């Protein structure tokens, strides 16, 4: 399923090969894709998508389209069935970028040699972030949001109020916070609340995340399985001791310390 923006036309055309999109660094230049000069594919129908002007949104919708495995002899019923599945995919792709009120009009165009399925999309008003509530607490109730582990990430990953909704960014924020909590030794961390609430009527979205990080784990007794050194010496070579924070950074440093001795 290839994708390109035809010069002078606000739309995209999808062919059977997704490679055309990945190779089309000249989107918007009017360069014709490879299938245009290929007689085998020139006689096959291609999905046309009209109405979109934003290149990232064109890519999002184009890549979401189901493959079109029909030839020019396909019936109207087959084309309509394909358009129905393509429309459903477009709805989800548009919502991922915050367009919950899009109008999508399917049609079948009569061509010289082949009928073409078409979606005409009017994205409508984009949903904006209206509220962000993020609570990060450990087992004692202490606020972790100002912790050096989380604060730099929150400063860059949290969307600003009135910024456009991007569901992929929300998912990255949610998963990134949980990964950082567990990497910092909060192995039992879990979400008490993880919600993205969208109101299409008011074009507003609210993010609500409450994390119970639990207890920060610590290293227990350290034992290095080896036969070259005295056990207590090998254990000291890790650079860590019982009671140190059990973090991803600590474990990596221990492995690097042992590897640097040339005994392991």
TIPA-308892 format. One record per residue: x, y, z of N, C-alpha, C, O in turn. Coordinates in pm, whole numbers, plus 32768, in hexadecimal, padded with zeros to 4 digits. Example, Ala and Ser with C-alpha at 12.3 -4.5 7.8 and 13.67 -1.06 7.14 Angstrom:
# residues 2
85277DC7830C84CE7E3E830C85287EB6830C85907EB4834E85057F1F82C485577F9682CA850A80038313853D80728324
***
This chain:
# residues 264
80557F8B80008000800080008059807A8000808C80A18069806C80B87F8D80C4812A7F81807881AB7F987FFD81AD7F9880C182167FAC808282947FCD80CB83057F8A814683097F8C808283617F4D80C283D87F18805D84487F0F7FE484307F04808E84C07F14803985377F0B8044856E7E7F80AF859C7E567FD8856A7E367FDB85977DAC7FE4862F7DA57FA086757DF0803886607D4C804E86F07D407FCC87377D1F7F8787147CBF7FAC879C7D717F3587EB7D587EB587AE7D8A7E4A87E77D767EBC87397DCD7E4486F87DFE7E5686DA7E937EBD86A47EBB7DF486FC7EE47DFC86E17F727DCA86537F8B7D57863F7FB17E2085F37F777DF785697F8B7E6A850B7F797ED985347F587E4F848C7F8F7EB484257F7D7E7683B47F2F7DFC83A47F2B7ECC83657EF17E9D82EF7EAA7EEA82777EDE7F64827C7EE77EA4820E7EFF7EE581977F367EE981297ECE7E8281027E977F6180F67EB47F7080867E597F7D80077EA97F6180077F217FA87F9B7E6A7FB17F1C7EAF80327F0B7EFC803C7EB17F4F80947F5C7EE281177F477F2081347FB07F89813B80277F6A81477F85800781667FE2807281F2801B806182118083809C82467FDC801382CE800B7FFE82D080937FBA832E80E07FCB826880B17F6C826481327F28826281A47F8C829E820D7F74821E81907FFD821A81F8806482A4820A80A282D4827A80B182E2819C80C6836181A4810C83CD81E180B4842C821D80E683BF81D18032842382077FD6840082947FA8845282D77F69838682BF7FC78357833E7F8F838083B37FE6832D83EF802A83FF83D27FE4842E8446802F840484C67FEC84118533802583D184BC7F7183A885327F26831385487F2C82D785797ECD82D485227FA08246853B7FAE822A85D07F9B826B86267FD781CA85EB7F4881A686767F2D81ED86B07EB481CD871E7E88824E86667E7D8299869C7E0D825586817D88827A86BA7D2181F086297D8C81AD86077D0F81EE85947CC681C185707C59825885587D00829A84E77CC0823D846F7CBD8203844B7D23822F84327C4981D583C17C3C821683437C74828E832E7C5E81CA82EF7CBD820182747CF5821F820D7C8981F7821D7C16826781A37CB28294813F7C51822180FA7C0B822B80D67B9681AF80E67C55814480997C17810380E47BA380BE80A77B528117816A7B9B80D381B77B338100818E7AA880B3819A7A48817D815E7A9B81AE81367A1881B1809E7A0881E6806B79A6817880567A6A81777FC47A6780F07F957A32808B7FA77A7680EB7F5A79BB806B7F327981801E7ED179DA7FA37ED379DB80667E7D7A2680227E187A787FD27E5B7AE77F627E307B04800A7EC47B267FC37F057B947F6F7F797B647F117FA27BA97F8D7FAF7AEE7F4080207ABA7EB07FF77AA17E58804D7AA37E957F757A887E0F7F457A6B7DC87F167AE97D5C7EDD7ADF7E027F2C7B5D7DC37F097BDB7D8C7F877C1D7DC37FF37C097D207F7C7C697CEB7FF27CAE7D4880207D1E7D8E7FCF7D5A7D4780A17D387D9780DA7DA47D3D81337DF97CEF81827DC57D4A81257E7B7CFD81787ED67D2E82087ED07DA582227EDD7CD182647EBD7CF282F27EBE7CBB832F7F3F7C4883177F647D0E837E7F817CE683C47FFC7CF184597FE27D5D848C7FC57C83849E7FEC7C7D852C7FCF7C60857D804F7C22854A80AC7C8D85F980517C67865480BC7CCF866F81267CC186CE81727D38861C812E7D9E862D81957E128681815E7E3C866D80EC7E4586DC81AF7EB4873181847F2D872481DF7F9C874781B87F1886F1825A7F8686E482BB7FD28663829E7F9885F782A58054866F827F80A385FA825680A6858B82BF80928517829B80BF85A8834280BC853C83A5803584F583AB802E847B83BD7FC88542839B7F438506839D7F2B84B183217EEC844883287F5D84E082AF7F54849182337F99840B82457F6483A2821F8011840E8281805A83928299800E833782FA800382BF82E47FDB837283677F93832683CB7F1C82DC838E7F0A826483A47ECD832583427E5682E983047E7E828782967E47821A828C7EDF82AE82437F08825781D57F3E81D282047F1C816A81CB7F9081D4826A7FC98157829E7F63810082E57F78808882F67EF3813C830E7E8D80EE83537E2F80A582F47DE1804F831E7E3780C582747DD9808B82157DF17FF682007E647FCA81F77D867FA681F97D977F1881DB7DC67F06814B7DA87F5880F57E0F7E9A81317E3D7E8480A87DC87E7280487D627E35806B7DD77EA77FD07D6E7E9F7F6A7D927E2E7F097DE57E407EB07D527DBC7F1C7D707D457EC97CFD7D2A7E687CC27CBE7E687CDF7D8D7E187C767D817DB47CAC7DA77D2C7D0B7DF57D237C717D717CC37C977D9D7C3D7C237DED7C017BBE7E067C447C337E147B867BD27E6E7B487B4B7E2C7B2C7AEA7E6F7B097B457DA87B3B7AC67D647B257A757D587BA67A097D1E7BA67AA97D907C157A657D867C9679DA7DC67C8E79C87E2D7C4D797A7D897CD178F27DBC7CD278E57E347D2F793D7E4F7D8278767E7C7D20785B7EEC7D7A78517EBD7E0A787B7F037E6678187E477E1F780A7E117EA678947DFD7EE578A87E1E7F5A78F27DC67E97797A7DB07ECB79BE7E347EEA7A027E417F5079AD7E967E9279EA7F1A7EA879AD7F5F7F2279F47F9F7F6F79297F527F3278E77F8F7FA579137F4C802779227F8D808E79267EC7802179557E81809779E07EB180BE79FE7EC481337A357EC380597ABC7EF680757AB57F8480AE7AFB7FA3810F7A617FDA80737A55806380A47A24806881357A4C80C0818079D0800B815B799F800781E47A117FEA82467A1C802B82AE7A667F8982237AD77F69827A7B3F7FDA82797B7D7FF682DF7B50801A82047BAE808A81FC7B7D8100824F7BCC814382917AFB8118824C7AC38185829B7AD7816C83307AFC81C7837B7ABE80F0835D7AD280CF83EB7B6380E584157B7D811984817BC080BE83BE7C4E80D183DD7C70816683E27CBF819084377C3681B483897C50824583877C1C828784067C5C82E1843C7BA8825C84377B70829484B27BD2828485267BEC82E3856F7C0A820B85367C6881F185A37CE9824185917D21827685F17D18824985147D94829484FA7D82832885187DDC8367854F7D0F835F84F57CF483ED850F7CE5840785A57D15846C85D87CA383AC85EB7C9283BD867B7D1883B986C37D2A83FE87287D75836986927DFA836386D17E3E83EB86CF7E91840887257E1C843E866D7E5584C586627DF6853086987E0E85A786867D8B850686DA7D328566871A7CBC859586C87C7885F486F07CA2855686567C31857F86027BBD851F861A7BB684B485DD7B63854586727AF284EF86987A70851786547A0984D686677A738580860579FA85AE85C27A0B85B4852B79CE860784E77A5D855E84F87A78855F846879FE852D841979B384D7844779EE856583A479898535834579D184EA82D67A2E851E829879A5846F82BD79E6841A8259797B83EC81F6791C83A8821A798D84138179792B83F281117968838E80B079C483B180667937831180AE796982AF804D792482C07FC678B182EC7FBE796A829D7F5C793282A57ED5797E82457E7A79EF821E7E96793D82217E0E797D81D07DA5797D82237D26791482497CF279F5823F7CF47A0582947C7F7A0F823F7C017A5081D77C0079CF826D7B9879D682297B187A4D825F7ACA7A5382D77AAD7AAC82087AA77B21822F7A5A7B1881FC79CC7AB881BA79A57B7F821C797F7B8081F078F37B8A815978EA7B4A811B78957BDB811D79417BF1808D793A7BCD804579BB7BBD7FCB79BB7BC0808E7A2A7BAD804C7AAB7B6380AA7B097B7D81227B0A7B0980737B577AC880C37BBE7B2380CE7C387B69806E7C5C7B2281447C777B7E815F7CE67B2E817A7D667AD381CD7D647B4F81377DD47B12815B7E557B5081DD7E897BC781F57E767B00822E7ECA7B3182AF7EFA7AF482CF7F837A7F82B37F9D7B4883097FDA7B1A834280597B3883D780577BAA840080447AD18427806B7AE484B780797AD584D8810D7A6C84C181497B40850F81487B46852281D97B4B85B781FA7B9F860281C87AF085E082507AF68664828D7B17864F83207AC08625836C7B92866B83497BBD864683D17B6C868984407B55864D84A97B40870484297AF8874C84917B55878784FA7BCE878B84E77B1B87B585677B6887F685D27BB1878E86247B79872586457C2F87AB86447C81874C868E7C69875A87257C5787C887597C6A86E9876A7C5C86E887FB7CDE871D883A7D4C86FA88107CCF877388A07D4187AC88E77D46877889777CDF875489B07DBE877689B07DCF874D8A3B7D9A87BD8A957DC8882F8A8C7D3A879D8AEB7D0088018B447D2C87F08BD57D24884E8C247D5B87798BFA7D8287618C847DE486EC8C8A7DD486898C437E4A86F98CDF7EAA868D8CF67EBC867D8D8D7EE586DB8DD17E9D86078DBE7EAD85E88E4D7F06856D8E5A7EDF84FF8E347F7E85808E907FDC85118EA18007850C8F34803D856E8F697FEF849A8F73801384858FFF806E840B90078048839D8FDC80E5841E903E814683B1904E816C83A990E281AA840591178147833C91248165832F91B3819E82A591D2817E8242919081F382A2923A822A8222926681D381E992D68167821D92F28202817F931681B1813B937B8195819293F58132817C943A81EA81F5940F81D6824D9482817E82C59461815B831394BA815A82D393E2810A834593B8815D83BA938881268423936481E283AB938882398417935C8227843392C7821783D69277822A84B292A3821B84DB9219829E84C491CD830784F791F3829784769161830E84569112831D84AE9097838084A2904E82BE8506907F82C185569004833B85B08FFD836B85CF8F91836C85DA907183E186329074846385E3907F84D0861D90848457855E908384CD85089089851F8518900A84E885288F9D85A38512901885FA85248FA485E684BB8F39860D84D08EC685AB84498F5D859083DF8EFB851D84078E9F852083EA8E2884B984488ED7844084668E8C843A84F58E578404850D8DEB846F85538EA2845C85E08E80848B86068DF4844086478DAB850585DF8DC9853086048D4184D485CA8CD584B9860B8C7184A5854F8CEC844D85108C8A83C685578C86838F856E8C1A8391857A8CFA831085C08CFE831786468CB782B786708C768388868B8CC3839687108C87838F870B8BEF8365876B8BAF83B7869B8BB583B786908B228344863E8AEA831B86538A78830F85E18B3982AD85828B04821B85AA8B1C81C2857D8AD4820385FD8B7F817986248B9E814A868D8B3A818A86F48B2980D986738AF680A886D68A94807787548AD8804187508B47808987C38A95805E88448ACB7FC688538ABE7F88881A8A657F8E88A08B187EFF88C18B0E7EE7890B8A8B7F3489628A637E7B88E78A497E51891F89C77EA688ED89537E99891F88E37EFD888A896B7F45884D88FB7EED87E188BC7E9887A989017EFF87C3883B7EAD875D87F87EC086D388347F2F86AE885B7E558688883C7E5B85FF88707EA485A5880F7E8885A587977F02855788437F4684EE87F87F46847388527F8D846F88B67EF68410882F7EE7839B88867F69834C88907F81830B88F67FBB8350882A803C830B88328095834B889C80DE830688E3808F83D088A780DD8416890D80AB83F4899880FA83E689F5802783E889A77FEE83C18A29801E83358A518045831E8AC4801A82D989F38046824F8A1180DA824D8A36810282058A91812A829B89EE81BA82A18A0D81D282DA8A98822982AB8AE1818583408ABE8190837B8B43816C83168BAE81B783048C0E80FD82D38B9F80D082708C01813581FE8C10815C81DC8C80815F81C58BA181BC81548BA6824681818BD5828C81368C1A826F81FB8BB082F2822D8BD882FC82428C6E836382258CA9829182748CAC829282898D3C829A82048D8782E481F68DE8824D81A28D598250811F8D9B82D880DD8D8B830B80A08DE9831380E78D15839880AC8CFD840180ED8D55845980A98D8983F981708D66845B81B68DBB844A81918E4E84AC81868E9883CE817F8E7883B681568F0383F380CD8F1E843780BA8F8483DD80718EC684137FE98EDB84AA7FE78ECA84EF7F9C8F1084DD80388E70856E80408E5F85B3807F8ED7862A80698EEE856780CE8F26859F810D8F9E858F80B5901985AD80E190888560803B900785547FDF907884C97FCF90B084B47F82910E84698016907983DE800790A6839F7F979053834E7FAF8FF983C57F1D907483A07EAB901E830B7E8A902482D77E498FC982C77EB6908D82387E99909B81E17F0E906C81687F0E9083821D7F70902981D27FE58FFD815E7FBE8FA3816B7F678F4C80ED7FFE8FB980787FE38F66801E805E8F61801D80B18FBC7FD480688EF47F7980D88EE37EF980C28F327EB980598F267ED581248F847E5181248FC27DEB81608F637D7881378F5F7E1981C38F167DC582028EAF7E1C821F8E367E8782598E427DEF81F78DC27E31821F8D457DC482348CDB7D9B81D68C977D9982AF8CD17D2882CF8C7B7D4783468C207D8483A88C477D1983388BA67D1683A78B477C8383BB8B237C49836C8AD97C4984258B587BBA843F8B447BA884AA8AD87BDD85188AE27B5B84868A727B4684E08A007AB3850489F67A5C84AC89FA7A98858489E97A1185B489D17A0B85F189457A328664893279DB85A488E379D985D7885A798386548848799E86A587EF791D8664889C78C486D8888D790A875A88B278F587C18873795E8754891A79A487CD89457A3287D3890E7A7B883389287A5A876D88C47AE0876688887B4C876F88F57BB287B188E47B33872989647B8E873089D67BB386A48A057B63864789FE7C3086978A357C6086168A687CA5862C8AEE7CEB868F8B017C9185CE8B4A7CCF85D48BCD7D2585588BE47CFB84E88BC57D9C856D8C197DF785008C3B7DF884F18CD37E0F85528D1B7DE084788D017DDD845E8D917E3183E18DAE7E0A83728D8A7EA383F58DEF7EFF83878E0E7F22838A8EA27F5583EE8ED57F07831D8EE87F2B83108F757F78828F8F877F4382228F717FF7829B8FAF804F82278FBD806C820B905080968264909A8055818E90788082815F90FB8105811590E4810580A290B881758158910381F8811D90E7821B80AE9148826B8056912781E180B191C08202804B922282878067926682AF80DA927882CB7FFA928B8349800392D483BE7FFC927383BC7FAE92138426804D928D84A18046923E84F57FD29270851C7FCF92E585107F73921A855D7EFD923F85F07F20925286247F7E921786327ECF92A886C17EDE92BF87077E5992A586C97DEE92A787897E62928D87D77DE8927987E17D9A92FC87F37DD5936787D57D1792F287EE7CBF9363887D7C8D935F88D67CD4933188937C13938F89197BDA938A89457BC892F988F57BA192A489C47BE692DF89FB7BDC92588A567B6392508AB17B5592A18A3E7B0D91F18A917A9691DE8AB57A8A914B8A5E7A8A90F58B377A81912F8B677A7390A58B9679E390928BF279B690D58B57799D90368B7D7912901D8BFB790F8FC88BF879338F528C6B78E190048CEB78D98FBE8D47788190138D28786190858DB8785B8FDA8E14780190228EA3783690248EFD77F090538EBC78B08FF28F4378E58FE98F6B793490658FDF7931908F8F0D797B909F8F2D79D6910C8EE579AC918C8E86795E918A8F1579E291FA8ECE79CE92778E457A10926B8E387A7D92328DDD79CF92A18D557A0492908D467A9492BE8D047AE3927C8D847AB893328D727B4093648DB57BA793098D847C1892FC8E267B8092C88E687BDB926B8E137BED91EE8E017C5D91BE8DDF7B8091B98D8B7B8791428D107BDD915A8CE67C2A91058CD77BCE91D28C607C1C91F18C807CB191F78C307D0491CB8CF77CD4922E8D1D7D6192378D367D9D91AD8D227E1591978D637D4991508D7F7D7B90CA8D037DAD907F8D0E7DF4901B8C8E7D8890AF8C137DB7906E8C007E4E90808BBB7E8E90328C3F7E8690E98C2D7F1591038BAD7F36914B8B8D7FAB915E8B627ED091748AE37EE691BA8AE57E98923D8B387E3F92518A8A7EBB92958A827E78931789F07E67933D899A7EAF930A89D27E09939789487DF993C689117E7C93FE89547EC2944988977E9993D988597F15940588597F82939C880F7FE393A888AD7F72933588AB7FD392C788267FCA927C87E37F63927F88028037923A8785803891ED878A7FD1917E87ED7FC49136871E7F87917087137F24910686DA7F6B908A86607F75907A87327F9A903587097FE28FBD874A7FA58F4287AC7F5B8F4C87127FC68ED1874E7F998E5387DC7FCD8E4788357F858E1A87F2804A8E6F887780868E6888DA803B8EC1894E80278E9A88AE80128F3889057FC78F92892C7F418F5789A17F198F5D88CC7EFA8F1D88E87E778EE489487E818E6D89A17E2E8E5E89347EE68E1B898E7EF98DA88A1B7F178DD88A7C7EE08DA38A277F6E8E3D8AAB7F918E728AF17F178EAD8B6A7F088E9D8AA77EC18EF18AE17E488F2B8B1C7DEE8EBD8B8B7DBC8EC98ACF7DDC8E548AFF7D888DE58B7A7DC58DA38BD87D7E8D818B797E488D918BEB7E8A8D538C677E838DAC8CD67E718D7B8C547E918E2F8CC57E878E8C8D057DFD8E878D7F7DF18E868CB27D968E848CE87D0E8E7D8D2D7CF58DF88D987CB98DF38CF17D248D8C8D2D7D0F8D088DB27D588CFD8E0C7D298CB88DBF7DCB8D408E3A7E188D388EAF7DDC8D828F207E0A8D708E977D788DD58F057D398E208F4F7CD28DCD8FBD7CA88DF28F157CA88D5D8F4D7C3F8D068F4D7BB68D488F877B588D128F0B7BA98DBB8EFC7B268DF98E7B7AE28DCD8E697A6A8DE28E227B2F8D8F8D9E7AF88D6E8D807B0F8CDB8D157AE88CAB
***
